[in-house]
Amino acid sequence: MQNQSTTRPDTVRPCAAPGAKACRPRKEDEAAQLMWDFYKPRKAQLIADIKEYRAAILSGLMQGLPVDQVFAPYVKPPEPTRPAKRTA
């Protein structure tokens, strides 16, 4: 049986996938791997000081909350659109 913490993102358990509902509680090592797998490709979209919230993120994942739900408060707000420059 393959270790869940080393699976590719496209083969992650359904409750670990973004948009999933809460599932069973996770062990710390599994939650840490999920945290890394979510963080790495999305680093640019997350707030700069996200490392300060590691404990809160890890706690939410260990409770079985969906990954995207746990990370949602740490996503950068979208940049406002700039008005189009008018040419005369």
N, C-alpha and C positions, 0 to 999 in steps of 0.2 A: 504494500500500500504506500502511495506517495505521500510525503509529508506536506500538509496543507500550506505551511509557511514558505515552501520553496516552489509552489506552483506558479505558472505564468499567469499574468493578469487576466487573460482570456479564459482561464480555467479555474478561477477562484470560485469558492463555494457561493451559491446564490445569496446568502445573507451577508456576505462580505462585499458583494458587488454594489456599486453606487445605485441608489434608489430603492434598495431592499428594506424590508421591515426588520425590526430587531430580531435577533436569534439568541441562541444559548450564550451564556457568558464565555469569554475566551480567557485562556491563560496568558500571562504577561508576554511570553516569548512570541506567541501567535499574534497578539495585539500589536506588539512592536514591529513585527514583519509586515502586517497590514498597514500600519502607519507609514513605514518606509515606502512600501509599494505604491501607496496613494500619493505621498509627498513628492517623491523623486520626479515623476513626469509633470507635476503641477506646481513646482516650486515658484515659477514666475507669477502664477496667479494667486499665491498666498502672501499674507502680510510678512513684512521683513523680520519682525521679532517673533515669529511663530515658535521658535525654539524655547521661548519663555513659557509657552503653554503646553509643553510636552507632557507634563504630568496629567493635565486635564484631558488632553486628547487620549492618552493611554488609558486613563480611567474610563472614559466613555466607551472605548473599544472593548475593554475588559468586561464592561457591563453587557456587551452584546449589541450595542447600538450600531446602526449602519455607518459605514465609513464616511460617506458623503455628508451625513447628518452631523457627525462629530466634527468634521472639518469646516462645515458651513460658516460658523462665526469667524473663521480665520481667512476667508477668501477676500481679496482686495475688492473694494467697490469698483464698479465699472467707471472708466474715465468718461467725463462728460464729453459729448460731441461738440466739436468746435463749429462755430457758424461758418458757412462757406464764405470765402472772400469774394467780395463783389468786384468785378472789373468794370471799369468805366469805359 
